[in-house]
């Protein structure tokens, strides 16, 4: 099958590459000339585990190509995926200018039936708007389908190749047949392709991400309560997670969610609700809890240092909003950097993948280390903001020799509190009792 993917950001590049991996001929279109040149020359533009290998393979086999020319890119395609950004506006609504702009352009160049697929996360009613934008200039037959993505950064290739479900919103019989054929190789184990109307498909994506955000914020509130009541959030998490009605996933407390999806999608669903005069009270609370949680460690740090952060120096492990990605959008680490530096402290940070992205945003406001141990040199304390695997079993003796004080503020509950006590650390985490060293 011949496919066009418009947009080569995170979703577009993963989508195009994975469709090519199953033998389709895929052309990716982007207006960024430099990005297209890099991709055409085999230089992948995002970090995603497992993606580069199949990207290079399909590029070599000529199943994957890139162009800046929209007409050329969609000429022979049966399906056109729109994987364009939908950034939040000042009021939290999703900005559809890129999607609707491309839809109008498509209307000017279509000559035969195409299936136009909204792969971007879009508000309810977007399929209708795309259909109208195309129809301004094209009076022939075409279909608009909603096919939301459910990719988790860090495991996106696995999620795409082995989806637990595929959601397709369409009222067009031919489009349904084409989408069924397209996804057949991905659901051979029996996981469902769920067909529904376009509006239900659009809402499904927002509802799914918002529900997961609710679970995260709920556990963060439980963690706060645990600290006040003397309970251990890890025990509570295990106790409720064993209930199959609740499940084990997304119950790990921490310093809040970030990234490109949850913050934007929750905001957009709240805004969509207000447009139909419905106040989504739960999601309003979720957003407030999450904003507060990003700075959860700061009062702990201030208390330990008796509100004297001026001149203090901190090591920061982790900058990405989660491990296995270089995405720093809404990353809690950035909020902590702002709070610490505003209080007169200095920071040296290390992240395996995200430092270049942070440098573009923060610049020389902080220092950057070449490895996790270099970041510890002469630091008054270590702060952990991202649970990268390499941070889980460090050389504690080496840590002790580099830090000024054996003090760790762990925003992701990476370490066992009893072990940290045995090692003589002052250790504070999220929802667990503080461990004070004997020094």
C-alpha positions in Angstrom: 0.0 0.0 0.0 1.2 3.5 -0.8 1.0 5.9 2.2 1.8 9.6 2.7 2.6 11.0 6.2 2.4 14.8 6.5 4.6 15.9 9.3 7.9 14.3 10.5 7.7 15.0 14.2 7.6 12.3 16.9 4.3 10.8 15.8 4.9 11.3 12.0 8.3 9.7 12.0 7.3 6.7 14.1 4.1 6.2 12.0 5.9 6.4 8.7 8.8 4.2 9.7 6.6 1.5 11.2 4.2 1.4 8.2 7.3 1.0 6.0 8.5 -1.9 8.2 5.5 -3.9 7.1 6.2 -3.5 3.4 4.3 -0.3 2.6 5.7 2.4 0.4 5.8 5.5 2.6 6.5 9.1 1.7 6.9 11.6 4.5 6.3 15.3 3.9 7.6 18.2 5.9 8.1 21.9 5.2 11.4 21.9 7.1 14.0 21.6 4.3 16.9 20.9 6.7 15.0 18.2 8.5 14.0 16.5 5.3 17.7 16.6 4.1 18.9 15.0 7.3 16.2 12.3 7.3 16.9 11.6 3.6 20.6 11.2 4.4 19.9 8.7 7.2 20.2 11.1 10.2 17.3 10.5 12.5 15.9 13.6 14.2 14.4 12.2 17.4 15.5 9.9 20.1 13.3 6.8 20.4 14.7 3.4 21.4 14.5 0.9 18.5 13.5 3.4 15.9 16.8 4.2 14.2 17.4 0.6 13.3 14.2 0.1 11.3 14.4 3.7 10.0 17.7 3.0 8.4 16.6 -0.4 7.1 13.5 1.0 5.3 15.4 4.0 4.0 18.0 1.6 2.5 15.2 -0.6 1.0 13.6 2.5 -0.5 10.3 1.9 1.3 10.7 5.2 3.2 11.4 8.5 1.6 11.1 12.2 2.4 10.1 15.3 0.5 9.1 18.9 1.1 6.7 18.8 -1.9 3.1 18.0 -0.7 1.8 17.3 -4.2 4.7 14.9 -4.9 4.3 13.2 -1.6 0.6 12.4 -1.9 0.5 11.8 -5.7 0.3 8.0 -5.6 -0.8 7.5 -2.0 -4.1 5.8 -1.1 -3.9 7.0 2.5 -2.7 10.4 3.7 -1.9 10.6 7.4 -1.9 14.1 9.0 0.7 14.0 11.9 1.0 17.7 12.5 1.5 19.6 15.7 -1.6 20.8 17.7 0.1 23.1 20.3 -2.0 24.5 23.1 -3.2 28.1 22.8 -3.2 30.5 25.7 -6.7 29.3 26.7 -5.6 25.6 26.6 -7.4 24.8 23.3 -5.6 22.8 20.6 -4.4 25.0 17.8 -5.6 23.4 14.5 -4.0 25.9 12.1 -1.4 23.4 10.8 -3.9 20.6 10.2 -6.5 22.8 8.6 -3.9 24.6 6.5 -2.7 21.3 5.0 -6.3 20.2 4.5 -7.0 23.3 2.4 -3.8 22.6 0.4 -4.8 19.0 -0.2 -8.1 20.2 -1.6 -6.2 22.1 -4.2 -4.2 19.1 -5.4 -6.4 16.1 -5.0 -7.4 14.4 -8.3 -8.9 11.1 -7.0 -10.2 9.3 -3.9 -8.0 9.4 -0.9 -8.4 8.5 2.7 -7.2 11.4 4.8 -6.4 10.4 8.4 -6.1 12.6 11.4 -3.3 10.9 13.4 -2.6 14.0 15.5 -4.5 14.4 18.8 -7.3 16.7 17.9 -10.5 18.0 19.6 -13.9 16.5 18.9 -15.2 17.8 15.7 -11.9 18.2 13.9 -12.7 15.6 11.3 -15.7 17.7 10.3 -13.5 20.8 10.0 -10.9 18.9 7.9 -13.6 17.6 5.6 -14.9 21.1 5.1 -11.4 22.5 4.5 -10.7 20.0 1.8 -14.1 20.5 0.2 -13.5 24.2 -0.2 -11.3 23.4 -3.2 -12.1 19.7 -4.1 -15.5 18.5 -5.1 -14.6 14.9 -5.7 -14.9 11.9 -3.4 -12.7 11.5 -0.4 -12.9 10.3 3.2 -11.7 11.8 6.5 -10.8 9.3 9.2 -9.9 9.8 12.9 -7.2 7.3 13.9 -5.6 8.6 17.2 -2.2 7.4 18.3 -1.6 5.8 21.7 2.2 5.8 21.6 4.3 6.0 24.8 7.6 7.8 24.4 10.4 5.3 25.1 8.4 2.3 23.8 6.7 3.9 20.8 8.0 1.3 18.3 6.7 -1.6 20.3 3.4 0.2 20.9 2.9 0.8 17.2 4.0 -2.7 16.0 2.0 -4.5 18.7 -0.9 -2.2 19.7 -3.2 -3.3 22.4 -6.0 -1.8 20.3 -6.4 0.4 17.2 -9.2 3.0 17.2 -10.6 4.1 13.8 -13.3 6.6 13.5 -15.1 6.6 10.1 -18.5 6.5 8.5 -17.1 5.7 5.0 -17.4 2.1 3.9 -14.4 2.1 1.5 -12.2 3.9 4.1 -13.1 1.2 6.7 -12.0 -1.6 4.2 -8.7 0.2 3.5 -7.9 0.8 7.2 -8.7 -2.8 8.0 -6.3 -4.0 5.4 -3.6 -1.5 6.5 -3.7 -2.6 10.2 -4.1 -6.3 9.6 -0.3 -7.0 10.0 -0.3 -5.2 13.3 -3.2 -7.1 15.0 -2.4 -10.7 14.0 -2.4 -11.8 17.7 -6.1 -10.9 17.9 -6.0 -7.4 19.5 -9.0 -5.4 18.2 -9.4 -2.8 15.6 -12.3 -0.8 17.1 -14.4 1.1 14.5 -16.6 3.9 15.6 -17.8 7.3 14.5 -15.2 10.1 14.0 -16.3 12.1 17.1 -16.1 9.2 19.4 -12.7 8.3 18.2 -11.5 11.9 18.8 -12.8 11.9 22.3 -11.4 8.4 23.0 -7.8 9.7 22.8 -8.4 12.6 25.1 -10.4 10.5 27.5 -7.6 7.8 27.7 -4.8 10.3 28.4 -6.9 12.3 30.8 -7.8 9.1 32.8 -4.1 8.2 33.1 -3.3 11.7 34.3 -6.1 11.3 36.9 -4.4 8.1 38.2 -1.0 9.8 38.4 -2.3 12.8 40.3 -4.5 10.7 42.6 -1.4 8.7 43.7 0.6 11.9 44.2 -2.1 13.1 46.5 -2.1 9.8 48.3 1.6 10.1 48.7 1.2 13.5 50.3 -1.3 12.1 52.7 1.0 9.2 53.5 3.7 11.5 54.7 1.3 13.2 57.0 -0.2 10.0 58.4 3.0 8.0 58.6 2.0 5.5 56.0 4.2 4.2 53.1 2.9 4.9 49.6 4.8 1.9 48.2 2.7 -0.4 50.4 -0.5 1.4 49.5 0.4 1.3 45.8 0.9 -2.5 45.9 -2.2 -3.0 48.0 -4.6 -1.1 45.6 -2.7 -2.1 42.4 -3.4 -5.8 43.1 -7.1 -5.0 42.6 -7.8 -5.9 38.9 -10.4 -3.1 38.7 -7.6 -0.6 39.4 -4.5 -2.2 38.0 -0.8 -1.7 38.7 0.1 0.8 36.1 0.3 4.6 36.5 0.2 4.3 40.3 3.8 5.3 40.9 4.1 8.6 42.8 6.6 11.2 41.8 7.0 14.8 41.0 4.3 15.1 38.4 3.7 14.2 34.7 5.0 16.1 31.8 5.7 15.6 28.1 3.9 16.4 24.9 0.6 14.5 25.6 -0.8 14.5 29.1 -0.5 18.3 29.9 -1.8 19.3 26.5 -4.5 16.8 26.2 -6.0 17.4 29.7 -6.0 21.1 29.0 -7.7 20.6 25.6 -10.4 18.4 27.0 -11.2 20.9 29.8 -11.4 23.6 27.1 -13.6 21.5 24.8 -15.9 20.8 27.8 -16.2 24.5 28.6 -17.2 25.2 24.9 -20.3 23.1 25.5 -20.9 24.6 28.9 -19.6 21.7 30.9 -17.1 22.1 33.7 -14.9 19.1 34.0 -14.2 19.4 37.7 -12.0 16.3 38.1 -9.6 17.4 35.4 -9.4 20.9 36.8 -8.2 19.3 40.1 -5.8 17.0 38.2 -4.1 20.0 36.6 -3.7 21.9 39.9 -2.3 18.8 41.7 0.2 18.3 38.9 1.4 21.9 38.9 2.0 21.7 42.6 3.6 18.3 42.4 6.4 19.5 40.0 7.8 21.5 42.9 7.1 18.9 45.6 10.8 18.5 46.5 11.5 22.3 46.9 10.0 22.7 50.4 11.8 19.6 51.5 15.1 21.0 50.2 14.4 24.4 51.8 13.6 22.8 55.1 16.8 20.7 55.2 18.9 23.8 54.4 17.0 26.0 56.8 15.7 28.2 54.0 19.3 29.2 53.1 19.7 28.1 49.5 21.8 31.1 48.5 25.2 29.8 47.5 24.2 26.1 47.7 25.1 23.8 44.8 22.9 20.9 43.7 23.5 17.9 41.4 20.5 17.1 39.3 20.1 13.7 37.7 17.5 13.7 34.9 16.1 16.4 32.7 13.7 14.6 30.4 10.1 14.3 31.6 10.5 10.5 31.7 13.3 8.0 30.9 14.1 6.7 27.4 13.3 10.0 25.7 14.9 13.4 25.1 11.6 15.2 25.4 11.7 18.0 28.0 8.2 19.5 27.4 6.7 20.3 30.7 9.5 18.4 32.4 9.4 18.8 36.2 13.2 19.2 36.2 12.9 22.6 34.4 10.5 23.9 37.1 12.9 22.9 39.8 15.8 24.5 38.0 13.9 27.8 37.9 13.0 27.5 41.6 16.5 26.7 42.8 18.3 29.3 40.7 15.8 31.9 41.7 16.7 31.2 45.3 20.4 31.8 44.6 21.5 28.1 44.2 23.5 26.7 41.4 22.9 23.4 39.5 24.9 20.9 37.6 22.8 18.5 35.6 23.2 15.3 33.8 20.8 13.4 31.5 21.7 10.6 29.1 19.7 12.1 26.2 18.0 15.5 27.0 20.9 17.9 27.7 21.1 19.4 24.2 17.4 20.2 24.3 17.7 21.7 27.8 20.7 23.9 26.6 18.5 25.4 23.9 15.9 26.4 26.6 18.0 27.1 29.7 21.3 28.0 28.2 24.1 28.7 30.7 21.7 29.1 33.6 23.0 25.8 34.8 26.1 23.6 34.3 26.1 20.4 32.4 28.1 17.3 33.3 29.5 14.6 30.9 28.3 11.8 33.2 26.2 11.3 36.3 29.2 11.2 38.7 30.8 14.4 37.4 27.5 16.2 38.3 28.0 15.2 42.0 31.4 17.0 42.4 31.2 19.3 45.4 27.3 19.3 45.4 25.5 20.0 48.7 22.9 17.4 47.7 21.7 15.2 44.8 18.2 15.7 43.3 16.7 12.9 41.1 14.1 14.1 38.7 14.0 11.3 36.1 14.2 7.6 36.8 16.8 6.6 34.1 17.9 2.9 34.6 21.5 3.9 35.0 20.6 5.9 38.1 19.1 2.9 39.9 22.2 1.1 40.9 25.0 3.7 41.2 28.3 3.3 43.0 27.2 4.7 46.3 30.8 4.8 47.7 31.8 7.0 44.7 28.7 9.1 45.3 29.7 9.7 48.9 33.2 10.7 48.0 32.0 13.3 45.5 29.1 14.9 47.4 29.8 17.5 50.1 26.9 15.9 52.1 25.3 12.5 51.9 22.0 14.0 51.0 19.5 12.8 48.3 16.2 14.2 47.4 14.5 11.5 45.2 11.6 12.7 43.1 11.0 9.3 41.6 11.5 6.9 44.6 14.4 5.2 42.8 16.1 3.9 46.0 15.1 1.7 48.9 14.8 3.9 52.0 16.2 1.2 54.3 19.3 0.8 52.1 19.9 4.5 52.1 19.7 4.5 55.9 22.3 1.8 56.1 24.5 3.8 53.8 24.3 6.8 56.1 22.3 9.1 53.8 19.8 11.7 54.6 17.2 10.6 52.1 13.8 12.2 51.2 11.5 10.8 48.6 7.7 11.0 47.7 5.2 9.5 50.1 7.7 7.6 52.3 9.2 8.4 55.6 12.3 10.6 55.6 15.5 8.7 56.4 18.0 10.8 58.4 21.6 9.9 58.6 23.6 9.6 61.8 26.1 12.2 61.0 
